């Protein structure tokens, strides 16, 4: 487990919620069968912790 990974899975989004998200996108006319761009945002009150995560992400960059 890297420092980026959660030690618990309590903060995971339930599969049903993700399926619902895609269903709503489809009903709003979004073609979810095409390539899609996703973004991730990290927040923390302590900037040093974010810097640690940033360094880990730079190591795994492809």
C-alpha positions, 0 to 999 in steps of 0.5 A: 500500500502506498501513501496515496492509498486509503487504509480503509474502504469506507470512503469508496463510492458504492457501485450503485451510485456510479451506475446511477451517475452513468444512467443519468448522464445517458438520459441527459444525452451523453454518449458514455461509450466514447472516450471520456476525460475524468479528473480527481481532486485532493483536499486536506487542511495540511498542505504537506500531506498533499505534497506527499500525495503529489510526489507519489502520483508523479512516480506513477505517471505514465 
